Amino acid sequence: MAKLATHSLDVQYYLPAADNTGRALMCELCDAALRGVRVRLLVDNLYATGEDDLLLALASYPNVQVRLVNPFPGGRGSDVTRLISSSLGFGRINRRMHNKLFVADNAAAVAGSRNMADEYVMNAAASNFVDMDVFAAGPVVRELSNEFDHYWNSEVVYPVGQIARSRFMPAQLQQNFEALTATAKPPEAFRIPLDGKILNASADEPSVVPLDMVPIPFELAEHQLSPLLWANARVLFDPLTKTEGLNERENSIKGTVIEGVIKWFETSRSSIKMVSPYFVPSDAVVVNLARARAEVSACRWSPTRLRPPMSHGCT
């Protein structure tokens, strides 16, 4: 997607690491900017220790802007000094941005769970996470772009140059950046045939992938794309007032992702499918799950499959 972009790239990640995967992505963003694409990179500042020079270098190129969400203003050389310098503001720095979003030309987007780091894309030598993303095109991409702009223009977001400092001049930063990114080894994905059968699979690999997967990266590189699944879609995101604890102090979930999820529990009439790396339900969520299950069961009641009683709110 970065290689194909012609107008804009809006990139938002909790963790774009300075490892092979993170540096490979930054290299592609830089290449896109050099051919005239507007690049905006929005990064949470929690795990960006030691990456100031890399981010400052990227921001020094034409057409690139890099901003930090809820940054650590002092002691940026190490985790220890950062935490010590921010100890009086723990209530603020404990509220982070976990969003992961990649929007190209306002036409296509990848949103979801994976950070841009080796362990999220099977590029780590040791353990790897199994996370998933959603590739989207169509009107929903505009909603995703609006989410990006909401965060990008927030009062708790700062240009990296206002927060980070370097002992190097821009020219040296760029030279170091090019050296680091030139040696980055991006993840090497294998192409899954449309029938799901993997040719010449090794002993520790499955011979068939039990998923209907479109080989999107390979098709995009070939300037084509198989038909996607048509679906109605909505975009939910937490407001950035959560960095100030407003929702918690008001004892309200209004305007949050969890509010939308609970409404889906209450209005679903056939099925609910969720994918999340974290599931720590509160008592209220458990109650809503049980109620949703009970209502679905009630909707299915009828020995002759006639319409169930309207008191259950079924349609």
Secondary structure in CASP SS format (residue, H / E / C, confidence):
PFRMAT SS
TARGET T0000
AUTHOR 0000-0000-0000
METHOD secondary structure of the structure
MODEL  1
M C 1.00
A C 1.00
K C 1.00
L C 1.00
A C 1.00
T C 1.00
H C 1.00
S E 1.00
L E 1.00
D E 1.00
V E 1.00
Q E 1.00
Y E 1.00
Y C 1.00
L C 1.00
P E 1.00
A C 1.00
A C 1.00
D C 1.00
N H 1.00
T H 1.00
G H 1.00
R H 1.00
A H 1.00
L H 1.00
M H 1.00
C H 1.00
E H 1.00
L H 1.00
C H 1.00
D H 1.00
A H 1.00
A H 1.00
L H 1.00
R C 1.00
G C 1.00
V C 1.00
R E 1.00
V E 1.00
R E 1.00
L E 1.00
L E 1.00
V E 1.00
D E 1.00
N C 1.00
L C 1.00
Y C 1.00
A C 1.00
T C 1.00
G C 1.00
E C 1.00
D H 1.00
D H 1.00
L H 1.00
L H 1.00
L H 1.00
A H 1.00
L H 1.00
A H 1.00
S C 1.00
Y C 1.00
P C 1.00
N C 1.00
V E 1.00
Q E 1.00
V E 1.00
R E 1.00
L E 1.00
V E 1.00
N C 1.00
P C 1.00
F C 1.00
P C 1.00
G C 1.00
G C 1.00
R C 1.00
G C 1.00
S C 1.00
D H 1.00
V H 1.00
T H 1.00
R H 1.00
L H 1.00
I H 1.00
S H 1.00
S C 1.00
S H 1.00
L H 1.00
G H 1.00
F H 1.00
G H 1.00
R H 1.00
I H 1.00
N C 1.00
R C 1.00
R C 1.00
M C 1.00
H C 1.00
N C 1.00
K C 1.00
L E 1.00
F E 1.00
V E 1.00
A E 1.00
D C 1.00
N C 1.00
A C 1.00
A E 1.00
A E 1.00
V E 1.00
A E 1.00
G E 1.00
S C 1.00
R C 1.00
N C 1.00
M E 1.00
A C 1.00
D H 1.00
E H 1.00
Y H 1.00
V C 1.00
M C 1.00
N C 1.00
A C 1.00
A C 1.00
A C 1.00
S C 1.00
N C 1.00
F C 1.00
V C 1.00
D C 1.00
M C 1.00
D E 1.00
V E 1.00
F E 1.00
A E 1.00
A E 1.00
G C 1.00
P C 1.00
V H 1.00
V H 1.00
R H 1.00
E H 1.00
L H 1.00
S H 1.00
N H 1.00
E H 1.00
F H 1.00
D H 1.00
H H 1.00
Y H 1.00
W H 1.00
N C 1.00
S C 1.00
E C 1.00
V C 1.00
V E 1.00
Y E 1.00
P E 1.00
V H 1.00
G H 1.00
Q H 1.00
I H 1.00
A C 1.00
R C 1.00
S C 1.00
R C 1.00
F C 1.00
M C 1.00
P H 1.00
A H 1.00
Q H 1.00
L H 1.00
Q H 1.00
Q H 1.00
N H 1.00
F H 1.00
E H 1.00
A H 1.00
L H 1.00
T H 1.00
A H 1.00
T C 1.00
A C 1.00
K C 1.00
P C 1.00
P C 1.00
E C 1.00
A C 1.00
F C 1.00
R C 1.00
I C 1.00
P C 1.00
L C 1.00
D C 1.00
G C 1.00
K E 1.00
I C 1.00
L C 1.00
N C 1.00
A C 1.00
S C 1.00
A C 1.00
D C 1.00
E C 1.00
P C 1.00
S C 1.00
V E 1.00
V C 1.00
P C 1.00
L C 1.00
D C 1.00
M C 1.00
V C 1.00
P C 1.00
I H 1.00
P H 1.00
F H 1.00
E H 1.00
L H 1.00
A H 1.00
E C 1.00
H C 1.00
Q C 1.00
L C 1.00
S C 1.00
P C 1.00
L C 1.00
L C 1.00
W C 1.00
A C 1.00
N C 1.00
A C 1.00
R C 1.00
V C 1.00
L C 1.00
F C 1.00
D C 1.00
P C 1.00
L H 1.00
T H 1.00
K H 1.00
T H 1.00
E H 1.00
G C 1.00
L H 1.00
N H 1.00
E H 1.00
R H 1.00
E C 1.00
N C 1.00
S C 1.00
I C 1.00
K C 1.00
G C 1.00
T C 1.00
V H 1.00
I H 1.00
E H 1.00
G H 1.00
V H 1.00
I H 1.00
K H 1.00
W H 1.00
F H 1.00
E H 1.00
T H 1.00
S C 1.00
R C 1.00
S C 1.00
S C 1.00
I C 1.00
K C 1.00
M C 1.00
V C 1.00
S C 1.00
P C 1.00
Y C 1.00
F C 1.00
V C 1.00
P C 1.00
S C 1.00
D H 1.00
A H 1.00
V H 1.00
V H 1.00
V H 1.00
N H 1.00
L H 1.00
A H 1.00
R H 1.00
A H 1.00
R H 1.00
A H 1.00
E H 1.00
V H 1.00
S H 1.00
A H 1.00
C H 1.00
R C 1.00
W C 1.00
S C 1.00
P C 1.00
T C 1.00
R C 1.00
L C 1.00
R C 1.00
P C 1.00
P C 1.00
M H 1.00
S H 1.00
H H 1.00
G C 1.00
C C 1.00
T C 1.00
END
